Amino acid sequence: MGQIVKFPVQASKLGYTRARKRGRGIDPNQLDLFPSPGAQILEFTPAAGWFEQALALDERGDARAAEFYLKAIEQEDCVADAWCNLGILESRNGNTIRAFDCFTCSLKHNPRHFEAHYNLGNLYFDANDFRLAQLHYELAVEVNPSFANAYFNLALVHAIHHDPAAAVRVLSRYQELVPVEEARNAARLLEDLKESIAAVRSRSSRTAPQV
């Protein structure tokens, strides 16, 4: 039976990440060849756009943010981003099923939406489905290799799966991407992991049968 590497108990996963405006439609990098008419007579649109207004309300903790995200979706304004951020609100309100649905809708509109993959990974992590959490964290960093938070949470999943070498490798990448203060915190976790690995190897060598 394999030895278990103890991961520091104080380590907890990083939380949700809001999406920022990248453009509408399925592919945020695709040019909009058929833009919507500039004038809309039926209703007033916030000067900054529905999604930008929703994001501003969300960052202030205003409960109207959900309503504005839904309006952004209806008006096809940053649809994938709006679904992603709406999923965060649903999760925070304890509506896990709705949150899953929102993140899934985000990925339907943009399969490479890295925040949606990351946030969906967090939902699976909280549900103790670490296999699917790992999958979505890995997809997040594949789409955006500089997205630091996903590396940290992926390291936790590797540690839970008793794969300390992978945890060290991924946590080292996280350390390279974050500011100095956060890197120091990661350094402590790395040292703890490496000490645990060394202790396991030492015990294994002492108990190995002599030839």
C-alpha positions as CSV (number, residue, x, y, z in Angstrom):
1,M,0.0,0.0,0.0
2,G,1.4,3.4,-1.0
3,Q,2.4,6.0,1.5
4,I,0.2,9.1,1.7
5,V,1.8,12.5,1.5
6,K,0.2,15.0,3.9
7,F,-0.8,18.2,2.2
8,P,-0.8,21.3,4.5
9,V,-4.2,21.6,6.1
10,Q,-4.2,25.3,5.9
11,A,-4.3,25.2,2.1
12,S,-7.7,25.9,0.7
13,K,-8.7,26.4,-2.9
14,L,-8.9,29.8,-4.4
15,G,-12.4,31.2,-5.1
16,Y,-14.4,32.1,-8.2
17,T,-13.1,34.5,-10.9
18,R,-15.4,36.9,-12.7
19,A,-15.1,37.2,-16.5
20,R,-14.2,40.5,-18.1
21,K,-15.5,41.9,-21.4
22,R,-14.0,40.1,-24.4
23,G,-16.7,40.5,-27.0
24,R,-19.8,38.9,-28.1
25,G,-20.7,35.6,-29.6
26,I,-19.0,32.2,-29.6
27,D,-15.5,33.3,-30.5
28,P,-14.2,36.4,-28.7
29,N,-11.4,36.7,-31.3
30,Q,-13.7,36.6,-34.3
31,L,-14.5,39.9,-36.1
32,D,-18.1,41.0,-36.0
33,L,-18.9,41.1,-39.7
34,F,-22.5,41.9,-39.2
35,P,-22.9,44.4,-36.3
36,S,-26.2,45.2,-34.8
37,P,-27.8,48.5,-35.8
38,G,-26.5,51.3,-33.7
39,A,-29.9,52.9,-32.8
40,Q,-32.3,51.1,-30.6
41,I,-35.7,52.8,-30.1
42,L,-37.5,50.3,-27.9
43,E,-35.5,50.6,-24.7
44,F,-32.7,52.6,-23.1
45,T,-29.3,50.8,-23.0
46,P,-26.8,51.7,-20.3
47,A,-24.1,53.9,-21.8
48,A,-21.4,51.3,-20.9
49,G,-23.4,48.4,-22.2
50,W,-25.5,45.9,-20.3
51,F,-22.6,43.6,-19.4
52,E,-20.4,46.4,-18.3
53,Q,-23.2,47.8,-16.1
54,A,-23.9,44.4,-14.7
55,L,-20.2,43.9,-13.9
56,A,-20.0,47.3,-12.1
57,L,-23.1,46.4,-10.0
58,D,-21.6,43.0,-9.3
59,E,-18.3,44.4,-8.0
60,R,-20.3,46.7,-5.7
61,G,-22.3,43.8,-4.4
62,D,-25.5,45.2,-5.8
63,A,-28.3,42.6,-6.0
64,R,-29.4,44.1,-9.4
65,A,-26.3,42.6,-11.0
66,A,-28.1,39.3,-11.8
67,E,-30.9,41.2,-13.6
68,F,-28.4,43.1,-15.7
69,Y,-26.5,40.0,-16.6
70,L,-29.7,38.4,-17.8
71,K,-30.4,41.5,-19.8
72,A,-26.9,41.3,-21.3
73,I,-27.6,37.7,-22.4
74,E,-31.0,38.7,-23.9
75,Q,-29.3,41.5,-25.8
76,E,-26.4,39.3,-26.9
77,D,-23.9,41.5,-25.1
78,C,-20.9,39.3,-24.0
79,V,-23.1,36.3,-23.6
80,A,-20.5,33.8,-22.4
81,D,-19.1,36.3,-19.9
82,A,-22.5,37.2,-18.6
83,W,-23.5,33.5,-18.1
84,C,-20.2,32.9,-16.3
85,N,-20.6,35.7,-13.8
86,L,-24.3,34.9,-13.3
87,G,-23.1,31.4,-12.3
88,I,-20.9,32.8,-9.6
89,L,-23.9,34.8,-8.2
90,E,-26.0,31.6,-8.2
91,S,-23.3,29.6,-6.5
92,R,-22.9,32.3,-3.8
93,N,-26.6,32.2,-3.2
94,G,-26.5,28.5,-2.7
95,N,-28.2,27.6,-6.0
96,T,-25.6,25.0,-7.1
97,I,-27.8,23.4,-9.9
98,R,-28.4,26.8,-11.4
99,A,-24.7,27.7,-11.1
100,F,-23.8,24.5,-13.0
101,D,-26.3,25.4,-15.7
102,C,-25.0,28.9,-16.0
103,F,-21.3,27.8,-16.4
104,T,-22.4,25.2,-18.9
105,C,-24.3,27.8,-20.9
106,S,-21.2,30.0,-20.9
107,L,-19.2,27.1,-22.4
108,K,-21.9,26.4,-25.0
109,H,-21.3,30.0,-26.3
110,N,-17.6,29.8,-25.9
111,P,-16.0,26.4,-25.3
112,R,-12.7,28.1,-24.6
113,H,-14.0,30.4,-21.9
114,F,-11.3,29.8,-19.3
115,E,-13.1,31.5,-16.3
116,A,-16.1,29.3,-16.9
117,H,-13.9,26.1,-16.9
118,Y,-12.2,27.3,-13.8
119,N,-15.4,28.2,-11.9
120,L,-17.0,24.9,-13.0
121,G,-13.9,23.2,-11.6
122,N,-14.6,24.9,-8.3
123,L,-18.1,23.6,-8.3
124,Y,-17.0,20.1,-8.9
125,F,-14.3,20.5,-6.2
126,D,-16.9,21.5,-3.7
127,A,-19.0,18.5,-4.7
128,N,-15.9,16.3,-4.1
129,D,-15.8,15.3,-7.7
130,F,-12.1,15.8,-8.0
131,R,-11.8,14.0,-11.4
132,L,-14.0,16.5,-13.1
133,A,-12.5,19.4,-11.1
134,Q,-9.1,18.4,-12.4
135,L,-10.4,18.2,-16.0
136,H,-11.8,21.7,-15.9
137,Y,-8.8,23.2,-14.2
138,E,-6.6,21.6,-16.8
139,L,-8.8,23.0,-19.6
140,A,-8.6,26.5,-18.0
141,V,-4.8,26.5,-18.0
142,E,-4.7,25.0,-21.5
143,V,-6.8,27.9,-22.8
144,N,-4.9,30.5,-20.7
145,P,-1.5,29.3,-19.5
146,S,-1.0,32.4,-17.4
147,F,-4.2,31.9,-15.3
148,A,-2.6,31.4,-11.9
149,N,-5.5,30.5,-9.7
150,A,-6.3,27.4,-11.8
151,Y,-2.7,26.1,-11.2
152,F,-3.1,26.5,-7.4
153,N,-6.4,24.6,-7.3
154,L,-5.1,22.0,-9.6
155,A,-2.2,21.4,-7.3
156,L,-4.7,20.8,-4.5
157,V,-6.4,18.2,-6.6
158,H,-3.1,16.4,-7.4
159,A,-2.3,16.4,-3.6
160,I,-5.8,14.9,-2.9
161,H,-5.1,12.2,-5.5
162,H,-1.8,11.5,-3.7
163,D,0.3,12.7,-6.6
164,P,2.8,15.0,-4.8
165,A,5.2,15.3,-7.7
166,A,2.5,16.7,-9.9
167,A,1.3,19.0,-7.1
168,V,4.8,20.4,-6.7
169,R,5.2,20.9,-10.5
170,V,1.9,22.7,-10.8
171,L,2.4,24.8,-7.6
172,S,5.8,25.8,-8.9
173,R,4.1,27.2,-12.0
174,Y,1.6,29.1,-9.9
175,Q,4.5,30.6,-7.9
176,E,6.0,31.9,-11.1
177,L,2.9,33.7,-12.1
178,V,1.7,35.5,-9.0
179,P,3.0,38.6,-7.2
180,V,5.9,38.4,-4.7
181,E,3.7,38.1,-1.6
182,E,1.5,35.4,-3.0
183,A,4.6,33.6,-4.2
184,R,6.0,33.6,-0.7
185,N,2.8,31.9,0.5
186,A,3.1,29.3,-2.2
187,A,6.8,28.7,-1.3
188,R,5.7,27.6,2.2
189,L,3.3,25.1,0.7
190,L,6.0,23.9,-1.7
191,E,8.4,23.3,1.2
192,D,5.8,21.4,3.2
193,L,5.1,19.2,0.2
194,K,8.7,18.5,-0.5
195,E,9.3,17.7,3.1
196,S,6.4,15.3,3.1
197,I,7.7,13.6,-0.1
198,A,11.2,13.3,1.4
199,A,9.7,11.8,4.6
200,V,7.7,9.2,2.6
201,R,10.8,8.3,0.6
202,S,12.8,7.9,3.7
203,R,10.3,5.6,5.3
204,S,10.0,3.6,2.1
205,S,13.8,3.1,2.0
206,R,13.9,1.9,5.6
207,T,11.1,-0.6,5.1
208,A,12.3,-1.9,1.7
209,P,13.4,-5.6,1.8
210,Q,17.1,-6.1,1.8
211,V,18.5,-8.0,-1.2
